Amino acid sequence: MKKEDAAKIVFIILAILCLSPYGNSALALLCGVVLASTLGNPFKAFTKEHTSTLLQISVVGLGAGMNLKVVGIVGMHGIGYTMAGICFAALIGFSLTKILKTPNTLSTLITVGTAICGGSAIAATGPILKADSEEMSVSLGVVFILNAIALFIFPPIGHALALTEHQFGLWSALAIHDTSSVVGAAMQYGKEALELATTVKLARALWIIPVSLLFAFFMKSKSKIKVPYFIFGFILMAAVMTWVPELHSTGIVISTIAKKLLVLTLFFIGSNLNMDSLKKVGVRPLLLGFMLWIIVGSTTLLAITQNWIN
C-alpha cells in the first residue's frame, strides 16, 4: 500500500473517531499532529480551506445550548476585560519587539493575534498592514503552535490550582489565542466553563473590527475589514432557543453536534501542524510569541485568582 493511500485511510478513521463518543478536543489535536508528522496530511488543501468554516458553524451551533440573558450579561462584562487585556498585550508586545529586535510588521501580527483572536485577527489585520506571505505564515504558525500547547496544559493547570469552572472559563477566554482552542480547553473542564469561555471569547473577538479600523486609519489602507459575522450567528441562535422554549430539546441536540464538529475542527488544525511548521517559524518570532503569551496568561491568571477579575 502506498504511503498516501495509507494516510487517507488513517485520516478517515481518525476523523470518524473525533465524531464518536470517544473523541475529545485534546485527543483530536494530538491525532492530527501525529498524522501530519508521520504519514502526512493527505487532504491538506481541503482541511486548510474548510477549517475556518467548520469552526464558525461549530461556534454558531454552541449558541443553541446557551441562554441569551446569560450571554448578554457575560458578554458585557467581557468587553471591559478584553479591552484592558488588548491594551496590556499591546504594551508588552511593543516592549518585547524592541528587546528581541523582531521585524515590526511580524511583531504586530503576533501581538494582535495574542491580544484578540489568534488566526482570525492576523487574517483581518495582515492585508491592512501590507504583510507579505512569509510574515502571515510565520505569525499564524506561532499562534497555532501556542494554541496547541494551551489545549494540553491549561486544563491540568486549572485542576492543579483548583480553579472553579467560572475561573477556568474566564482564564481560557482571556489567555488562549484562537476560539477553537479556547472552546476545546473549556470543553474538557465543564459545562459552565464552556459557556463562559465561549461568550467572553466572542466578546474578545469583536475587537477585531475597531482594531482593524484603527490600523486602516493610520496606515491609510483601503483593504476591506473582515467582520466576524459568525459571532452574530451565535447570538441569534441563543436568542431563538431562549425565546422559543419549545425548541429547548432541539437546542441540546444542535449544541451536542456542534461540540463534535469542534473536535473535528481541532483534528483538521492538528493535521496542518508538523515539524516543518515549527522550523518555518524561527526562534525569535516564536520566542516573542511565547514570552508575550506567558506574560499575558500568568497576569490574567493572577488577576482571576485574586478576584480582580470575576
N, C-alpha and C positions, 0 to 999 in steps of 0.2 A: 504493500500500500504506500502510495506517495505521501510525503510529509504534509502537503497541502490538503489532501483528502482526509488524512487523519485529523488535521487541525479543524476542518469543517465539522467532522463528526463530534469531536470533543466539544467544540463551541456550542453546537446544538444541544448536546446533553447537558452542559453546564447552564445554558440558558433556561432549559426546562427545569433544572434543579432550582434555579433562582425563583421561578414562579411557583414552585411547590411549597408545601408547609415547612420543608426543611431548610429553605433558603433564608438567609438574613443578610443585612447590609454589609457587615464586615467580611463574611464568607464570600459574598458575591464579588466584592472588590478584589479580594485576595485571589480568587479563582481567575479573574480577568488578568491580573498582573502575572500570575504564574503561566497562564496560557500564552500571553504576549511574549514572555521571556524564554519560553521553550519552543513550542510549535509555531508561535506567531499568530497574529490575528488574521484569519482568512477573509474576514469581512470588514477590513479596515475602513474602506470608503463608506460603507453602509453605516457602520457604528458612529463614525465621525459626523455624518450627515444627519442622523436621526437622534442622536443622544440628547441634544438640546430640546427637540420637540417632545421626546418621551418624558423628559424631566418636567416640562411645562404642563403636560397632560396629567402627570402624577400629582403635581402640586395643586392643580385645579380640583382634581378628584379628592384630595385630602380635605378640601373645604367642605365636602359633603358630610364629613363627620364632626363638624365644629359648629358651635353656636355663635351667631353673628354678634350678639351682645358682648360675649367674651372676647371675640376677635377685635371688636371696636375698642374696648377698654384697654386690652393688652397692646393693641396697635398704637394707640395714642401715647401710652407710656413709652413704647419702643422708639417712637420718633425722637423723643428727647435723649434717650440713651445713645441711640445711633449717631445723632448729631455730635454729641460730645466725643464719642468714640472716633468718628471720622476726623475731627479736628486734632485729637490726640495722635492718631496714627499718622496723619499728615506731618505733624511736627516731628515725630520720631523718625519717619521715613526720610524727611529732608535732612535731618541731622546725620543719619547713618549714611546717606548718599555722599555727604561731604567727607565723612571719615573713611569710607570704603572706596571713594572715587569711582563709583559706578556711573555709567552714562545717564544723563538727565532724563531722557525720554523713557528708557528702560526702567529706571528707578521710579519714575512717576507711575508707570503702568503697574509695577509690583505693589507700590504703596496704595494706589486706588483699588487694586484687586483685594488687598488685605483689608482695607478700611470699609469697603462697601459690599461687593457681591462677587468676589473672585473672577472667574472667567467672563461672566456677563458684563461686569464693569470694565474689564480690559477690552472686550469686544466693542463696547459702546464708545469708549474714550480713545482707543487706538487710532482710528481714522482722523479724529479731531486733532490729535497730537502729531499727525502725519508720521506715525510709527511705521517702520518698514517690516517686512515679513519676518525677518530674524528677531527683531525686538518683540513682536507679537508672539512668536513661537516660544521664545525664551521665557517671557513673563508668564505665559499660560502654563508652561512647563513647571515653573517654580510653584505656582498656585496649585496645580494638580498634584504635585508631589507632596506638598504640605497638607493638602486635603486628605490624601490617602493616609498619612501619618495620624492626622487628627481623628479619623474614623476609628482607628485602632486604640489610640491611647486615651482619648477623652473619657469614655465610659469607665475604664479601670481607675483613672484618677478620681473621677466623681465618686465612685464607690469607696475608694480608699479614704477620701476626705469626708465621707458620709454626707454628701450633698443631697438635699431633697430634690424631688423631681422638678420643683419650681426653680430651684437654684441652678440645677444642671441644664434645664431647658434654656434659661436666660444666658448662662455662660456659653453654651454651644452657639446660640444665635448671634452673640456679640463677638465671639473669638474665632469661629471657623469661617473660612472664606466662602465656599460655594454652598448654595441651597441644598444640593444633593447630599453633601457630607454632613451639613447641619441636621437635616432630617434623618439621615442614616444613623448618625450617632444618637440622636434623641429617641429614635425608634427602639434602640437597644436598652434604653433607660426606663421607659414607661409612657403611658398614655398622656399624663399631664405634661411631662417633659416634651413630648412630641407636639402637642397643641401649642404650648407656649413658644417653643423654639421656632416652629413654622411661622407663627404670626409675627413674632418680633423680627425674624429674619427677613420676611417680606416687607416689613416696615423699613428695615435697613436697606433693602434692595431698591426701594423707591427713590433713594437719594441718588441713584444713577442719573435721574432726569436733571435735578438742579446742578449737580456737579458737572455733567456734560455741557449744560448750557453755559456754566461759568467758564469752562475751558474754551468753548466755542467763542465766547465773547473776547477773551484775552488773546486767543490765537487767531481771531478774525477768520474762523473757519466756517465754511458753508456746508459742512458734512451734515447729513441727516441724523437727528438724535434718535437713538433706538429706545423706544418706550417699552418697558416690561409689562405688556398687556396681560400676561397670564396672571399677574397679581390681582387684577380686577376680576378675572375669571374665578379666582379662589374666593374673593369676597362675595361675588354673585352666587356661587354655589352654596356658600354658608348661609346667605340670605334666604335662598329658596328653601333650604332644609329647615331653617328656623321658622319661617313664616308659614310653611305648609307642614304641620306636624304629621299629617298622614304619610308623608314621604320619609319619615324617620328610618324605617327599616330599609328602604331603598338606599338612603344615605349611608347607612352602615356598610351595605354591600359595595357601593361605589368606593367608599373610603378604603375598604379591605383590598379591593382590586388595585387602587392607586398605590397602596403600600407595596404590593407585589411588583407593580411596574417600576417603582422607585428602586427596588432591589435589582431588577433587570438593568435599569439605568446605570447603577453603580458597577455592574458587571461590564457593561459597554465601556464605561470610563476606564476601568482597570485594564481592559483588553487593549487600550491605546497607550498604556504606560509600560515602558521597559527600560533596560539599561541605556539604550540609545537616547531615550528622552532625557535621562539623567546626565549623560555626557554632553548633550547639546546645550544644556542649561549653563554649565560652567560653575566655577567655585564662587566667585564674588557675587553674582546675582542671587545664587542660592543662599549664600551667607546673609545677604541683605534681607531676603525674604524670611529666612529662618529667624534672624535676630529681631526683626520687626514683629513677626508673629509671636515669638516668645514674650516679648515685652508687652504687647497688647493683650495676649492671653493671660499672662500672670497678673497684670494690673487689673484686668477685668475680674479675674477670679478673686483677687484680694478685695475689690470693691463689693462683690456679691457676698462673700463670707463675712465681711464686716458690716453688712446691711446698709452700705452707702447706696447700693442699687438693689431694689427689691420689686 
